[in-house]
Amino acid sequence: RLPLDVKPTHYDVSIKTDLENSLFEGVVKIEYPADVKKKTSTIVFNSADLKLNDTSLYSDELKIMQVDHSPSLDDKVERCVLSFSTPVPAGSKATLSMSFSGELTGAMMGSYKSSFEHDGTKKYYTLTQIEVHIRSH
């Protein structure tokens, strides 16, 4: 189970797929409006097979943007830990932003690739599958 220090309430996600090379990339903003439950300097979330870039956290109360230049990825438990120098106060609003990329696989989890045949030609498309227990909360 993920820590309950922060609870996301809104995700704004954009994903661009490259079917020819079986890759995807995207950006996400995750809002924690007044839902920082406990003063914290870390955010933990599920992250299976993603490369993360440009991770930043903006706190409305602190009025500062903090950057984690080296997110800690644990492939064994498929989690990422972001650490920031200044803790975000309890009860404050924060926004986490990052870009990400990965490979499209047939794993039927996250963003993945599938195929069909049309007039004897194999064609590809992408889907997303995110279960409630797989998201950040």
N, CA, C and O atoms as CSV, one atom per row, in Angstrom:
chain,resi,resn,atom,element,x,y,z
A,1,ARG,N,N,0.837,-1.192,0.000
A,1,ARG,CA,C,0.000,0.000,0.000
A,1,ARG,C,C,0.873,1.244,0.000
A,1,ARG,O,O,1.931,1.262,0.630
A,2,LEU,N,N,0.442,2.277,-0.697
A,2,LEU,CA,C,1.190,3.535,-0.771
A,2,LEU,C,C,0.962,4.368,0.485
A,2,LEU,O,O,-0.078,4.242,1.132
A,3,PRO,N,N,1.925,5.219,0.834
A,3,PRO,CA,C,1.737,6.127,1.976
A,3,PRO,C,C,0.536,7.042,1.746
A,3,PRO,O,O,0.199,7.355,0.604
A,4,LEU,N,N,-0.098,7.463,2.813
A,4,LEU,CA,C,-1.288,8.309,2.713
A,4,LEU,C,C,-0.998,9.781,3.020
A,4,LEU,O,O,-1.921,10.552,3.281
A,5,ASP,N,N,0.282,10.172,2.990
A,5,ASP,CA,C,0.661,11.565,3.283
A,5,ASP,C,C,0.035,12.552,2.307
A,5,ASP,O,O,-0.371,13.648,2.692
A,6,VAL,N,N,-0.038,12.154,1.044
A,6,VAL,CA,C,-0.652,12.991,0.012
A,6,VAL,C,C,-1.633,12.136,-0.774
A,6,VAL,O,O,-1.383,10.957,-1.026
A,7,LYS,N,N,-2.736,12.734,-1.152
A,7,LYS,CA,C,-3.748,11.994,-1.906
A,7,LYS,C,C,-4.114,12.802,-3.152
A,7,LYS,O,O,-4.667,13.897,-3.048
A,8,PRO,N,N,-3.800,12.252,-4.337
A,8,PRO,CA,C,-4.117,12.984,-5.569
A,8,PRO,C,C,-5.623,13.064,-5.782
A,8,PRO,O,O,-6.366,12.141,-5.450
A,9,THR,N,N,-6.056,14.200,-6.346
A,9,THR,CA,C,-7.484,14.371,-6.606
A,9,THR,C,C,-7.785,14.608,-8.082
A,9,THR,O,O,-8.935,14.508,-8.506
A,10,HIS,N,N,-6.747,14.925,-8.868
A,10,HIS,CA,C,-6.971,15.190,-10.296
A,10,HIS,C,C,-5.704,14.890,-11.080
A,10,HIS,O,O,-4.604,15.267,-10.677
A,11,TYR,N,N,-5.875,14.205,-12.206
A,11,TYR,CA,C,-4.761,13.909,-13.103
A,11,TYR,C,C,-5.030,14.575,-14.446
A,11,TYR,O,O,-6.129,14.445,-14.987
A,12,ASP,N,N,-4.059,15.276,-14.988
A,12,ASP,CA,C,-4.129,15.859,-16.326
A,12,ASP,C,C,-3.005,15.199,-17.119
A,12,ASP,O,O,-1.837,15.547,-16.946
A,13,VAL,N,N,-3.355,14.242,-17.994
A,13,VAL,CA,C,-2.364,13.416,-18.689
A,13,VAL,C,C,-2.475,13.589,-20.195
A,13,VAL,O,O,-3.575,13.573,-20.746
A,14,SER,N,N,-1.335,13.756,-20.863
A,14,SER,CA,C,-1.262,13.767,-22.325
A,14,SER,C,C,-0.245,12.712,-22.735
A,14,SER,O,O,0.871,12.680,-22.217
A,15,ILE,N,N,-0.639,11.841,-23.677
A,15,ILE,CA,C,0.244,10.768,-24.134
A,15,ILE,C,C,0.337,10.805,-25.658
A,15,ILE,O,O,-0.670,10.930,-26.355
A,16,LYS,N,N,1.567,10.693,-26.157
A,16,LYS,CA,C,1.823,10.621,-27.593
A,16,LYS,C,C,2.421,9.247,-27.877
A,16,LYS,O,O,3.408,8.856,-27.253
A,17,THR,N,N,1.822,8.510,-28.825
A,17,THR,CA,C,2.326,7.175,-29.131
A,17,THR,C,C,3.039,7.153,-30.479
A,17,THR,O,O,2.695,7.890,-31.403
A,18,ASP,N,N,4.032,6.293,-30.558
A,18,ASP,CA,C,4.782,6.045,-31.788
A,18,ASP,C,C,4.627,4.549,-32.067
A,18,ASP,O,O,5.433,3.740,-31.608
A,19,LEU,N,N,3.586,4.185,-32.820
A,19,LEU,CA,C,3.286,2.776,-33.073
A,19,LEU,C,C,4.386,2.080,-33.865
A,19,LEU,O,O,4.661,0.900,-33.648
A,20,GLU,N,N,5.007,2.803,-34.775
A,20,GLU,CA,C,6.051,2.209,-35.614
A,20,GLU,C,C,7.237,1.717,-34.788
A,20,GLU,O,O,7.809,0.667,-35.079
A,21,ASN,N,N,7.606,2.486,-33.745
A,21,ASN,CA,C,8.747,2.128,-32.900
A,21,ASN,C,C,8.332,1.553,-31.540
A,21,ASN,O,O,9.183,1.295,-30.689
A,22,SER,N,N,7.026,1.354,-31.340
A,22,SER,CA,C,6.481,0.804,-30.090
A,22,SER,C,C,6.917,1.593,-28.853
A,22,SER,O,O,7.348,1.018,-27.854
A,23,LEU,N,N,6.796,2.919,-28.940
A,23,LEU,CA,C,7.169,3.808,-27.834
A,23,LEU,C,C,6.019,4.747,-27.517
A,23,LEU,O,O,5.141,4.982,-28.347
A,24,PHE,N,N,6.036,5.282,-26.297
A,24,PHE,CA,C,5.103,6.351,-25.939
A,24,PHE,C,C,5.834,7.346,-25.056
A,24,PHE,O,O,6.830,7.015,-24.413
A,25,GLU,N,N,5.328,8.563,-25.035
A,25,GLU,CA,C,5.854,9.602,-24.148
A,25,GLU,C,C,4.698,10.503,-23.760
A,25,GLU,O,O,3.685,10.574,-24.457
A,26,GLY,N,N,4.862,11.182,-22.651
A,26,GLY,CA,C,3.780,12.037,-22.214
A,26,GLY,C,C,4.171,12.960,-21.079
A,26,GLY,O,O,5.310,12.965,-20.612
A,27,VAL,N,N,3.204,13.732,-20.656
A,27,VAL,CA,C,3.365,14.633,-19.514
A,27,VAL,C,C,2.144,14.462,-18.617
A,27,VAL,O,O,1.051,14.137,-19.082
A,28,VAL,N,N,2.353,14.686,-17.327
A,28,VAL,CA,C,1.244,14.587,-16.386
A,28,VAL,C,C,1.386,15.669,-15.320
A,28,VAL,O,O,2.488,15.978,-14.869
A,29,LYS,N,N,0.250,16.233,-14.930
A,29,LYS,CA,C,0.162,17.120,-13.768
A,29,LYS,C,C,-0.811,16.446,-12.817
A,29,LYS,O,O,-1.936,16.109,-13.188
A,30,ILE,N,N,-0.360,16.258,-11.593
A,30,ILE,CA,C,-1.185,15.607,-10.578
A,30,ILE,C,C,-1.429,16.626,-9.473
A,30,ILE,O,O,-0.488,17.157,-8.885
A,31,GLU,N,N,-2.684,16.887,-9.202
A,31,GLU,CA,C,-3.035,17.890,-8.196
A,31,GLU,C,C,-3.375,17.247,-6.864
A,31,GLU,O,O,-4.015,16.198,-6.783
A,32,TYR,N,N,-2.919,17.921,-5.836
A,32,TYR,CA,C,-3.201,17.540,-4.454
A,32,TYR,C,C,-3.838,18.750,-3.761
A,32,TYR,O,O,-3.243,19.304,-2.837
A,33,PRO,N,N,-5.039,19.171,-4.188
A,33,PRO,CA,C,-5.617,20.374,-3.610
A,33,PRO,C,C,-6.068,20.164,-2.166
A,33,PRO,O,O,-6.993,19.400,-1.889
A,34,ALA,N,N,-5.402,20.851,-1.272
A,34,ALA,CA,C,-5.706,20.806,0.163
A,34,ALA,C,C,-5.758,19.370,0.666
A,34,ALA,O,O,-6.436,19.072,1.650
A,35,ASP,N,N,-5.046,18.493,-0.007
A,35,ASP,CA,C,-5.088,17.099,0.397
A,35,ASP,C,C,-3.718,16.559,0.791
A,35,ASP,O,O,-3.488,15.350,0.774
A,36,VAL,N,N,-2.815,17.464,1.144
A,36,VAL,CA,C,-1.567,17.022,1.743
A,36,VAL,C,C,-1.929,16.733,3.197
A,36,VAL,O,O,-2.108,17.654,3.993
A,37,LYS,N,N,-2.034,15.463,3.533
A,37,LYS,CA,C,-2.553,15.032,4.844
A,37,LYS,C,C,-1.566,15.269,5.974
A,37,LYS,O,O,-1.954,15.546,7.109
A,38,LYS,N,N,-0.277,15.155,5.647
A,38,LYS,CA,C,0.767,15.243,6.658
A,38,LYS,C,C,1.981,15.909,6.021
A,38,LYS,O,O,2.318,15.621,4.873
A,39,LYS,N,N,2.629,16.787,6.752
A,39,LYS,CA,C,3.831,17.451,6.251
A,39,LYS,C,C,4.777,16.393,5.678
A,39,LYS,O,O,5.100,15.414,6.351
A,40,THR,N,N,5.218,16.594,4.438
A,40,THR,CA,C,6.056,15.583,3.806
A,40,THR,C,C,7.029,16.191,2.798
A,40,THR,O,O,6.754,17.228,2.195
A,41,SER,N,N,8.155,15.534,2.631
A,41,SER,CA,C,9.114,15.947,1.599
A,41,SER,C,C,9.278,14.843,0.555
A,41,SER,O,O,10.142,14.938,-0.317
A,42,THR,N,N,8.447,13.789,0.638
A,42,THR,CA,C,8.503,12.725,-0.359
A,42,THR,C,C,7.113,12.410,-0.901
A,42,THR,O,O,6.102,12.548,-0.212
A,43,ILE,N,N,7.099,11.986,-2.146
A,43,ILE,CA,C,5.865,11.509,-2.771
A,43,ILE,C,C,6.193,10.156,-3.388
A,43,ILE,O,O,7.169,10.013,-4.124
A,44,VAL,N,N,5.358,9.160,-3.077
A,44,VAL,CA,C,5.553,7.799,-3.579
A,44,VAL,C,C,4.366,7.455,-4.468
A,44,VAL,O,O,3.215,7.710,-4.112
A,45,PHE,N,N,4.657,6.871,-5.634
A,45,PHE,CA,C,3.580,6.450,-6.521
A,45,PHE,C,C,3.996,5.220,-7.309
A,45,PHE,O,O,5.181,4.903,-7.408
A,46,ASN,N,N,3.017,4.534,-7.866
A,46,ASN,CA,C,3.282,3.350,-8.678
A,46,ASN,C,C,3.849,3.777,-10.028
A,46,ASN,O,O,3.387,4.747,-10.629
A,47,SER,N,N,4.850,3.044,-10.492
A,47,SER,CA,C,5.532,3.403,-11.727
A,47,SER,C,C,6.152,2.162,-12.347
A,47,SER,O,O,7.288,1.813,-12.028
A,48,ALA,N,N,5.425,1.499,-13.221
A,48,ALA,CA,C,5.935,0.285,-13.860
A,48,ALA,C,C,6.533,0.610,-15.221
A,48,ALA,O,O,5.844,1.117,-16.106
A,49,ASP,N,N,7.815,0.315,-15.382
A,49,ASP,CA,C,8.498,0.429,-16.677
A,49,ASP,C,C,8.423,1.814,-17.308
A,49,ASP,O,O,8.236,1.934,-18.519
A,50,LEU,N,N,8.566,2.850,-16.504
A,50,LEU,CA,C,8.566,4.225,-17.025
A,50,LEU,C,C,9.916,4.884,-16.804
A,50,LEU,O,O,10.597,4.619,-15.813
A,51,LYS,N,N,10.293,5.742,-17.736
A,51,LYS,CA,C,11.440,6.628,-17.541
A,51,LYS,C,C,10.851,7.990,-17.218
A,51,LYS,O,O,10.020,8.500,-17.969
A,52,LEU,N,N,11.272,8.583,-16.111
A,52,LEU,CA,C,10.728,9.865,-15.674
A,52,LEU,C,C,11.726,10.980,-15.910
A,52,LEU,O,O,12.934,10.788,-15.767
A,53,ASN,N,N,11.211,12.153,-16.274
A,53,ASN,CA,C,12.041,13.343,-16.493
A,53,ASN,C,C,11.315,14.565,-15.951
A,53,ASN,O,O,10.094,14.564,-15.791
A,54,ASP,N,N,12.080,15.591,-15.676
A,54,ASP,CA,C,11.515,16.898,-15.319
A,54,ASP,C,C,10.473,16.818,-14.212
A,54,ASP,O,O,9.399,17.408,-14.326
A,55,THR,N,N,10.783,16.090,-13.141
A,55,THR,CA,C,9.833,15.984,-12.034
A,55,THR,C,C,9.934,17.228,-11.149
A,55,THR,O,O,11.014,17.584,-10.678
A,56,SER,N,N,8.802,17.873,-10.935
A,56,SER,CA,C,8.798,19.076,-10.100
A,56,SER,C,C,7.519,19.118,-9.265
A,56,SER,O,O,6.485,18.566,-9.639
A,57,LEU,N,N,7.629,19.788,-8.133
A,57,LEU,CA,C,6.506,19.929,-7.211
A,57,LEU,C,C,6.361,21.398,-6.855
A,57,LEU,O,O,7.302,22.031,-6.377
A,58,TYR,N,N,5.168,21.931,-7.095
A,58,TYR,CA,C,4.883,23.316,-6.733
A,58,TYR,C,C,3.909,23.322,-5.558
A,58,TYR,O,O,2.872,22.660,-5.595
A,59,SER,N,N,4.253,24.073,-4.521
A,59,SER,CA,C,3.392,24.215,-3.358
A,59,SER,C,C,2.815,25.624,-3.344
A,59,SER,O,O,3.556,26.607,-3.355
A,60,ASP,N,N,1.476,25.719,-3.319
A,60,ASP,CA,C,0.821,27.034,-3.263
A,60,ASP,C,C,1.182,27.785,-1.988
A,60,ASP,O,O,1.359,29.003,-2.006
A,61,GLU,N,N,1.289,27.059,-0.890
A,61,GLU,CA,C,1.591,27.713,0.380
A,61,GLU,C,C,3.034,28.211,0.444
A,61,GLU,O,O,3.296,29.321,0.909
A,62,LEU,N,N,3.963,27.385,-0.025
A,62,LEU,CA,C,5.381,27.770,0.013
A,62,LEU,C,C,5.764,28.724,-1.112
A,62,LEU,O,O,6.753,29.449,-1.008
A,63,LYS,N,N,4.977,28.722,-2.191
A,63,LYS,CA,C,5.241,29.557,-3.370
A,63,LYS,C,C,6.592,29.240,-3.999
A,63,LYS,O,O,7.288,30.131,-4.485
A,64,ILE,N,N,6.959,27.937,-3.983
A,64,ILE,CA,C,8.226,27.532,-4.602
A,64,ILE,C,C,8.016,26.279,-5.453
A,64,ILE,O,O,7.146,25.451,-5.183
A,65,MET,N,N,8.843,26.177,-6.483
A,65,MET,CA,C,8.894,24.996,-7.331
A,65,MET,C,C,10.147,24.222,-6.931
A,65,MET,O,O,11.249,24.770,-6.938
A,66,GLN,N,N,9.976,22.953,-6.585
A,66,GLN,CA,C,11.101,22.102,-6.221
A,66,GLN,C,C,11.261,21.014,-7.282
A,66,GLN,O,O,10.281,20.544,-7.859
A,67,VAL,N,N,12.503,20.626,-7.527
A,67,VAL,CA,C,12.797,19.632,-8.555
A,67,VAL,C,C,13.547,18.465,-7.931
A,67,VAL,O,O,14.458,18.659,-7.126
A,68,ASP,N,N,13.157,17.255,-8.307
A,68,ASP,CA,C,13.901,16.053,-7.929
A,68,ASP,C,C,14.650,15.611,-9.188
A,68,ASP,O,O,14.048,15.110,-10.137
A,69,HIS,N,N,15.965,15.804,-9.180
A,69,HIS,CA,C,16.775,15.505,-10.362
A,69,HIS,C,C,17.073,14.020,-10.525
A,69,HIS,O,O,17.489,13.591,-11.601
A,70,SER,N,N,16.867,13.232,-9.478
A,70,SER,CA,C,17.153,11.796,-9.579
A,70,SER,C,C,16.098,10.988,-8.829
A,70,SER,O,O,16.340,10.516,-7.718
A,71,PRO,N,N,14.913,10.833,-9.452
A,71,PRO,CA,C,13.861,10.033,-8.819
A,71,PRO,C,C,14.363,8.623,-8.520
A,71,PRO,O,O,15.116,8.047,-9.305
A,72,SER,N,N,13.946,8.075,-7.393
A,72,SER,CA,C,14.339,6.731,-6.989
A,72,SER,C,C,13.297,5.741,-7.496
A,72,SER,O,O,12.164,5.711,-7.015
A,73,LEU,N,N,13.697,4.929,-8.479
A,73,LEU,CA,C,12.789,3.933,-9.057
A,73,LEU,C,C,13.127,2.552,-8.507
A,73,LEU,O,O,14.282,2.128,-8.534
A,74,ASP,N,N,12.116,1.862,-8.013
A,74,ASP,CA,C,12.296,0.506,-7.515
A,74,ASP,C,C,11.505,-0.423,-8.434
A,74,ASP,O,O,10.295,-0.585,-8.276
A,75,ASP,N,N,12.207,-1.033,-9.401
A,75,ASP,CA,C,11.551,-1.886,-10.387
A,75,ASP,C,C,10.914,-3.122,-9.757
A,75,ASP,O,O,9.931,-3.648,-10.279
A,76,LYS,N,N,11.468,-3.588,-8.642
A,76,LYS,CA,C,10.953,-4.798,-7.991
A,76,LYS,C,C,9.505,-4.605,-7.509
A,76,LYS,O,O,8.663,-5.483,-7.696
A,77,VAL,N,N,9.228,-3.453,-6.890
A,77,VAL,CA,C,7.873,-3.174,-6.399
A,77,VAL,C,C,7.128,-2.187,-7.302
A,77,VAL,O,O,6.004,-1.785,-7.005
A,78,GLU,N,N,7.771,-1.806,-8.407
A,78,GLU,CA,C,7.184,-0.898,-9.399
A,78,GLU,C,C,6.703,0.414,-8.779
A,78,GLU,O,O,5.570,0.847,-8.987
A,79,ARG,N,N,7.606,1.031,-8.009
A,79,ARG,CA,C,7.279,2.301,-7.355
A,79,ARG,C,C,8.370,3.322,-7.597
A,79,ARG,O,O,9.519,2.983,-7.880
A,80,CYS,N,N,7.984,4.579,-7.478
A,80,CYS,CA,C,8.921,5.691,-7.587
A,80,CYS,C,C,8.800,6.534,-6.323
A,80,CYS,O,O,7.700,6.768,-5.822
A,81,VAL,N,N,9.939,6.987,-5.816
A,81,VAL,CA,C,9.955,7.891,-4.670
A,81,VAL,C,C,10.611,9.186,-5.118
A,81,VAL,O,O,11.755,9.187,-5.573
A,82,LEU,N,N,9.880,10.287,-4.987
A,82,LEU,CA,C,10.423,11.615,-5.271
A,82,LEU,C,C,10.734,12.278,-3.944
A,82,LEU,O,O,9.927,12.229,-3.015
A,83,SER,N,N,11.895,12.893,-3.852
A,83,SER,CA,C,12.311,13.567,-2.612
A,83,SER,C,C,12.587,15.028,-2.901
A,83,SER,O,O,13.228,15.370,-3.895
A,84,PHE,N,N,12.092,15.888,-2.016
A,84,PHE,CA,C,12.250,17.329,-2.176
A,84,PHE,C,C,12.864,17.918,-0.907
A,84,PHE,O,O,12.625,17.416,0.191
A,85,SER,N,N,13.650,18.977,-1.057
A,85,SER,CA,C,14.402,19.539,0.071
A,85,SER,C,C,13.521,20.224,1.110
A,85,SER,O,O,13.835,20.191,2.299
A,86,THR,N,N,12.425,20.842,0.681
A,86,THR,CA,C,11.542,21.546,1.608
A,86,THR,C,C,10.216,20.807,1.730
A,86,THR,O,O,9.518,20.637,0.730
A,87,PRO,N,N,9.848,20.361,2.937
A,87,PRO,CA,C,8.575,19.639,3.104
A,87,PRO,C,C,7.373,20.519,2.759
A,87,PRO,O,O,7.366,21.722,3.020
A,88,VAL,N,N,6.370,19.894,2.172
A,88,VAL,CA,C,5.115,20.575,1.863
A,88,VAL,C,C,4.249,20.490,3.121
A,88,VAL,O,O,4.060,19.403,3.667
A,89,PRO,N,N,3.717,21.637,3.589
A,89,PRO,CA,C,2.915,21.646,4.823
A,89,PRO,C,C,1.600,20.878,4.689
A,89,PRO,O,O,1.016,20.813,3.607
A,90,ALA,N,N,1.147,20.304,5.789
A,90,ALA,CA,C,-0.149,19.628,5.822
A,90,ALA,C,C,-1.252,20.626,5.501
A,90,ALA,O,O,-1.166,21.794,5.881
A,91,GLY,N,N,-2.281,20.176,4.807
A,91,GLY,CA,C,-3.420,21.020,4.473
A,91,GLY,C,C,-3.191,21.946,3.305
A,91,GLY,O,O,-4.081,22.726,2.964
A,92,SER,N,N,-2.033,21.891,2.678
A,92,SER,CA,C,-1.744,22.804,1.568
A,92,SER,C,C,-2.044,22.155,0.226
A,92,SER,O,O,-2.249,20.944,0.137
A,93,LYS,N,N,-2.066,22.963,-0.799
A,93,LYS,CA,C,-2.290,22.498,-2.164
A,93,LYS,C,C,-0.936,22.371,-2.849
A,93,LYS,O,O,-0.071,23.235,-2.710
A,94,ALA,N,N,-0.765,21.272,-3.594
A,94,ALA,CA,C,0.483,21.066,-4.318
A,94,ALA,C,C,0.169,20.459,-5.683
A,94,ALA,O,O,-0.849,19.791,-5.861
A,95,THR,N,N,1.064,20.706,-6.646
A,95,THR,CA,C,0.931,20.127,-7.979
A,95,THR,C,C,2.243,19.484,-8.369
A,95,THR,O,O,3.291,20.130,-8.372
A,96,LEU,N,N,2.175,18.203,-8.700
A,96,LEU,CA,C,3.334,17.448,-9.157
A,96,LEU,C,C,3.272,17.383,-10.679
A,96,LEU,O,O,2.238,17.032,-11.247
A,97,SER,N,N,4.387,17.724,-11.344
A,97,SER,CA,C,4.455,17.679,-12.807
A,97,SER,C,C,5.653,16.851,-13.229
A,97,SER,O,O,6.699,16.887,-12.580
A,98,MET,N,N,5.502,16.099,-14.323
A,98,MET,CA,C,6.634,15.329,-14.849
A,98,MET,C,C,6.350,14.888,-16.266
A,98,MET,O,O,5.202,14.838,-16.707
A,99,SER,N,N,7.426,14.569,-16.971
A,99,SER,CA,C,7.288,13.928,-18.267
A,99,SER,C,C,7.738,12.485,-18.099
A,99,SER,O,O,8.488,12.158,-17.179
A,100,PHE,N,N,7.273,11.632,-18.991
A,100,PHE,CA,C,7.581,10.209,-18.881
A,100,PHE,C,C,7.652,9.596,-20.277
A,100,PHE,O,O,7.148,10.162,-21.247
A,101,SER,N,N,8.282,8.436,-20.356
A,101,SER,CA,C,8.334,7.692,-21.613
A,101,SER,C,C,8.480,6.211,-21.299
A,101,SER,O,O,8.866,5.828,-20.195
A,102,GLY,N,N,8.165,5.389,-22.289
A,102,GLY,CA,C,8.280,3.955,-22.103
A,102,GLY,C,C,8.040,3.215,-23.400
A,102,GLY,O,O,7.781,3.815,-24.443
A,103,GLU,N,N,8.130,1.901,-23.315
A,103,GLU,CA,C,7.898,1.037,-24.470
A,103,GLU,C,C,6.468,0.523,-24.450
A,103,GLU,O,O,5.929,0.187,-23.396
A,104,LEU,N,N,5.862,0.466,-25.631
A,104,LEU,CA,C,4.555,-0.159,-25.765
A,104,LEU,C,C,4.771,-1.663,-25.866
A,104,LEU,O,O,5.502,-2.134,-26.737
A,105,THR,N,N,4.137,-2.407,-24.981
A,105,THR,CA,C,4.239,-3.863,-25.000
A,105,THR,C,C,2.831,-4.435,-25.106
A,105,THR,O,O,1.861,-3.682,-25.192
A,106,GLY,N,N,2.717,-5.714,-25.102
A,106,GLY,CA,C,1.407,-6.356,-25.114
A,106,GLY,C,C,0.979,-6.789,-23.728
A,106,GLY,O,O,0.160,-7.697,-23.591
A,107,ALA,N,N,1.521,-6.154,-22.693
A,107,ALA,CA,C,1.313,-6.574,-21.306
A,107,ALA,C,C,-0.094,-6.315,-20.762
A,107,ALA,O,O,-0.416,-6.782,-19.669
A,108,MET,N,N,-0.924,-5.597,-21.479
A,108,MET,CA,C,-2.283,-5.265,-21.043
A,108,MET,C,C,-2.311,-4.553,-19.694
A,108,MET,O,O,-3.205,-4.780,-18.879
A,109,MET,N,N,-1.317,-3.687,-19.468
A,109,MET,CA,C,-1.261,-2.865,-18.259
A,109,MET,C,C,-0.668,-1.521,-18.648
A,109,MET,O,O,0.270,-1.460,-19.442
A,110,GLY,N,N,-1.206,-0.455,-18.098
A,110,GLY,CA,C,-0.719,0.876,-18.440
A,110,GLY,C,C,-1.078,1.210,-19.875
A,110,GLY,O,O,-2.213,0.993,-20.298
A,111,SER,N,N,-0.124,1.734,-20.626
A,111,SER,CA,C,-0.312,2.020,-22.044
A,111,SER,C,C,0.321,0.872,-22.818
A,111,SER,O,O,1.511,0.601,-22.652
A,112,TYR,N,N,-0.448,0.196,-23.657
A,112,TYR,CA,C,0.086,-0.973,-24.351
A,112,TYR,C,C,-0.412,-1.047,-25.793
A,112,TYR,O,O,-1.325,-0.328,-26.199
A,113,LYS,N,N,0.215,-1.933,-26.541
A,113,LYS,CA,C,-0.025,-2.067,-27.969
A,113,LYS,C,C,-0.779,-3.363,-28.259
A,113,LYS,O,O,-0.524,-4.397,-27.641
A,114,SER,N,N,-1.713,-3.289,-29.209
A,114,SER,CA,C,-2.423,-4.470,-29.646
A,114,SER,C,C,-2.562,-4.409,-31.167
A,114,SER,O,O,-2.212,-3.402,-31.783
A,115,SER,N,N,-3.071,-5.480,-31.772
A,115,SER,CA,C,-3.164,-5.502,-33.236
A,115,SER,C,C,-4.468,-6.147,-33.691
A,115,SER,O,O,-5.158,-6.819,-32.925
A,116,PHE,N,N,-4.776,-5.921,-34.951
A,116,PHE,CA,C,-5.917,-6.548,-35.603
A,116,PHE,C,C,-5.578,-6.687,-37.080
A,116,PHE,O,O,-4.633,-6.069,-37.570
A,117,GLU,N,N,-6.343,-7.491,-37.774
A,117,GLU,CA,C,-6.140,-7.640,-39.215
A,117,GLU,C,C,-7.302,-7.022,-39.958
A,117,GLU,O,O,-8.465,-7.196,-39.594
A,118,HIS,N,N,-6.957,-6.292,-41.012
A,118,HIS,CA,C,-7.970,-5.669,-41.866
A,118,HIS,C,C,-7.542,-5.895,-43.311
A,118,HIS,O,O,-6.462,-5.465,-43.718
A,119,ASP,N,N,-8.375,-6.561,-44.073
A,119,ASP,CA,C,-8.067,-6.890,-45.475
A,119,ASP,C,C,-6.707,-7.564,-45.612
A,119,ASP,O,O,-5.953,-7.268,-46.539
A,120,GLY,N,N,-6.394,-8.470,-44.685
A,120,GLY,CA,C,-5.148,-9.222,-44.741
A,120,GLY,C,C,-3.916,-8.480,-44.269
A,120,GLY,O,O,-2.807,-9.010,-44.340
A,121,THR,N,N,-4.097,-7.245,-43.783
A,121,THR,CA,C,-2.966,-6.449,-43.304
A,121,THR,C,C,-3.059,-6.295,-41.789
A,121,THR,O,O,-4.115,-5.955,-41.255
A,122,LYS,N,N,-1.952,-6.546,-41.107
A,122,LYS,CA,C,-1.909,-6.383,-39.649
A,122,LYS,C,C,-1.763,-4.901,-39.324
A,122,LYS,O,O,-0.880,-4.224,-39.850
A,123,LYS,N,N,-2.628,-4.409,-38.464
A,123,LYS,CA,C,-2.590,-3.007,-38.040
A,123,LYS,C,C,-2.487,-2.959,-36.525
A,123,LYS,O,O,-2.866,-3.904,-35.833
A,124,TYR,N,N,-1.963,-1.835,-36.016
A,124,TYR,CA,C,-1.728,-1.693,-34.578
A,124,TYR,C,C,-2.495,-0.508,-34.012
A,124,TYR,O,O,-2.818,0.444,-34.722
A,125,TYR,N,N,-2.778,-0.589,-32.725
A,125,TYR,CA,C,-3.393,0.504,-31.985
A,125,TYR,C,C,-2.946,0.424,-30.536
A,125,TYR,O,O,-2.397,-0.589,-30.101
A,126,THR,N,N,-3.183,1.491,-29.795
A,126,THR,CA,C,-2.801,1.489,-28.383
A,126,THR,C,C,-4.040,1.609,-27.506
A,126,THR,O,O,-5.080,2.123,-27.918
A,127,LEU,N,N,-3.889,1.118,-26.289
A,127,LEU,CA,C,-4.943,1.172,-25.281
A,127,LEU,C,C,-4.314,1.546,-23.953
A,127,LEU,O,O,-3.096,1.481,-23.786
A,128,THR,N,N,-5.143,1.929,-23.030
A,128,THR,CA,C,-4.678,2.118,-21.661
A,128,THR,C,C,-5.534,1.269,-20.742
A,128,THR,O,O,-6.738,1.123,-20.949
A,129,GLN,N,N,-4.901,0.717,-19.734
A,129,GLN,CA,C,-5.589,-0.091,-18.728
A,129,GLN,C,C,-4.970,0.245,-17.379
A,129,GLN,O,O,-3.845,-0.157,-17.086
A,130,ILE,N,N,-5.702,0.978,-16.568
A,130,ILE,CA,C,-5.190,1.369,-15.264
A,130,ILE,C,C,-6.231,1.018,-14.220
A,130,ILE,O,O,-7.297,1.630,-14.159
A,131,GLU,N,N,-5.921,0.043,-13.412
A,131,GLU,CA,C,-6.821,-0.393,-12.347
A,131,GLU,C,C,-6.703,0.547,-11.153
A,131,GLU,O,O,-5.660,1.170,-10.951
A,132,VAL,N,N,-7.751,0.649,-10.376
A,132,VAL,CA,C,-7.767,1.522,-9.202
A,132,VAL,C,C,-6.596,1.210,-8.274
A,132,VAL,O,O,-5.963,2.133,-7.762
A,133,HIS,N,N,-6.292,-0.067,-8.045
A,133,HIS,CA,C,-5.214,-0.426,-7.128
A,133,HIS,C,C,-3.837,-0.176,-7.725
A,133,HIS,O,O,-2.840,-0.287,-7.012
A,134,ILE,N,N,-3.748,0.160,-9.011
A,134,ILE,CA,C,-2.463,0.407,-9.656
A,134,ILE,C,C,-2.133,1.906,-9.698
A,134,ILE,O,O,-0.960,2.278,-9.725
A,135,ARG,N,N,-3.158,2.765,-9.702
A,135,ARG,CA,C,-2.913,4.212,-9.707
A,135,ARG,C,C,-2.210,4.620,-8.419
A,135,ARG,O,O,-1.928,3.783,-7.562
A,136,SER,N,N,-1.932,5.912,-8.290
A,136,SER,CA,C,-1.249,6.361,-7.071
A,136,SER,C,C,-2.094,6.152,-5.830
A,136,SER,O,O,-1.531,5.921,-4.760
A,137,HIS,N,N,-3.385,6.219,-5.911
A,137,HIS,CA,C,-4.282,5.925,-4.776
A,137,HIS,C,C,-5.609,5.538,-5.310
A,137,HIS,O,O,-6.523,5.246,-4.539
